[in-house]
Amino acid sequence: MQPPFNPWPRVIARNLLAGLIILGTGWTLGYPWITATALLTAALGWNLLQLYRLENWARRGGRSEPPDARGIWGEIFTNLHQRRQRRLRRVAGLRRTLERYRDSASALPDAVVVLNPEHRIEWANPTAARLLDLEWPADEGRRITHLVRHPDFLRFMDPASAPQESLNMPSPLDANRRLEIRLVPYGEHQYLLLARDTTHLHRLEVMRRDFIANVSHELRTPLTVLYGVAETLEDELVDQPELMDSVRLLREQSERMKLLVDDLLMLSRLETGSEQGEQTWFNPTKMLRNLIDEAELLSGDRGHHLALDAEPDLEILGTETELRSAFANLLFNAIKYTPAGTRVTLSWSATDDGGATLAVDDNGPGIASHHLERLTERFYRVDDARSQDRGGTGLGLAIVKHVLLRHQGQLQIDSELGVGSRFSCHFPPHAVRRCEN
């Protein structure tokens, strides 16, 4: 790239040559001082005239062609005009790019709303009018929380609330239409709010949950009867060993089916958000001791080494029955799926951020990393043969995940083959406190 042309050497040389000629002429004629004064006055007047023309052109916005001038002033006028033209071309290019992006966003089937740091609307596409009842440019500059007043949306947008990846809520225009809301930060504290119509997915999910709940409920009674009959037959056929194996198998499988139905019903209640007990402050230490005792019975002669490490003055806000189910699933899974003699530790402790963690650690065989993300899926099994042998339903970790969601907690799974596994339930600071003495 060539360096920009520097006009100063040529201008200085030309003006110096002209000045010397004029001064030499005045000296020859015998008027050196008058000639010098006239020369300086002419130079000053000419430069003041060009300065006036520059100021007048700039005051009018520089939209017209620049004034004609020679020398350095001509170069200044030309450079300023060229720079303005380049800036106008850049602005026009940016405007065309912005219009293309806006046209693309306008064509999206999802609502797109651009928010400033104060959550005021800067732009919204036409879909936002159909899904969120937002009109642009009529609503430009207004806070979105003043226009969308659903309580869940206000909590979702509140910076002081616990952050959520997404929000499912009804549309402000139609309560039967379901929306998935996401807030994506970008740039200098700007936000992009996206809303997607998930009505059909919501209906499918409701149908699935209702089907599972209804089928599980209908199966519960006949399975209970079948299990009772199997127990009775087992007691009556003690003297007939040729039939005992079949009756015992019938009882074990009916018991397994009963446990599966119970887990399905509980998972259905958790997913629908129904029948949640009142959340109260309680100390889980006694509950954890009872779980250790039950785990020892479950381990039996397999000889697991169980330990409890709990801070005795740490309370939690929640539904005790639901949390007990979640903690029991984690602890009993460690007993079921680790070899005899494995060390299993149940811990309850505060975290540095003021929250708390319930963790189950073991030094068992561990779980391969590619399984970890799917462990909380319904019926997902790392080893089908071992799971069926231990009598698992494949729903335990799914129940744990949904219990924690209802308590604003998170499940973290860490495992390494040959080292062991750690299942941690993390609870936020507002759900934890120290016992008041």
Stockholm file with secondary structure:
# STOCKHOLM 1.0

chainA/1-437         MQPPFNPWPRVIARNLLAGLIILGTGWTLGYPWITATALLTAALGWNLLQLYRLENWARRGGRSEPPDARGIWGEIFTNLHQRRQRRLRRVAGLRRTLERYRDSASALPDAVVVLNPEHRIEWANPTAARLLDLEWPADEGRRITHLVRHPDFLRFMDPASAPQESLNMPSPLDANRRLEIRLVPYGEHQYLLLARDTTHLHRLEVMRRDFIANVSHELRTPLTVLYGVAETLEDELVDQPELMDSVRLLREQSERMKLLVDDLLMLSRLETGSEQGEQTWFNPTKMLRNLIDEAELLSGDRGHHLALDAEPDLEILGTETELRSAFANLLFNAIKYTPAGTRVTLSWSATDDGGATLAVDDNGPGIASHHLERLTERFYRVDDARSQDRGGTGLGLAIVKHVLLRHQGQLQIDSELGVGSRFSCHFPPHAVRRCEN
#=GR chainA/1-437 SS CCCCCCCHHHHHHHHHHHHHHHHHHHHHHTCHHHHHHHHHHHHHHHHHHHHHHHHHHHHTTSCSCCCCCCHHHHHHHHHHHHHHHHHHHHHHHHHHHHHHHHHHHHHCSSEEEEECTTCBEEEECHHHHHHHCCCTTTTTTSBGGGTCCCHHHHHHHCTTSCCCSCEEEECSSCTTSEEEEEEEEETTTEEEEEEEECHHHHHHHHHHHHHHHHHHHHHHHHHHHHHHHHHHHHHHTTTCHHHHHHHHHHHHHHHHHHHHHHHHHHHHHHHHTCSCCCCEEECTHHHHHHHHHHHHHHHGGGCCEEEEEECTTEEEEECHHHHHHHHHHHHHHHHHTSCTTCEEEEEEEECTTSCEEEEEEECSSCCCHHHHTTTTSTTCCSCHHHHHHHTCCSCHHHHHHHHHHHTTCEEEEEEETTTEEEEEEEECGGGEEECCC
#=GC SS_cons         CCCCCCCHHHHHHHHHHHHHHHHHHHHHHTCHHHHHHHHHHHHHHHHHHHHHHHHHHHHTTSCSCCCCCCHHHHHHHHHHHHHHHHHHHHHHHHHHHHHHHHHHHHHCSSEEEEECTTCBEEEECHHHHHHHCCCTTTTTTSBGGGTCCCHHHHHHHCTTSCCCSCEEEECSSCTTSEEEEEEEEETTTEEEEEEEECHHHHHHHHHHHHHHHHHHHHHHHHHHHHHHHHHHHHHHTTTCHHHHHHHHHHHHHHHHHHHHHHHHHHHHHHHHTCSCCCCEEECTHHHHHHHHHHHHHHHGGGCCEEEEEECTTEEEEECHHHHHHHHHHHHHHHHHTSCTTCEEEEEEEECTTSCEEEEEEECSSCCCHHHHTTTTSTTCCSCHHHHHHHTCCSCHHHHHHHHHHHTTCEEEEEEETTTEEEEEEEECGGGEEECCC
//
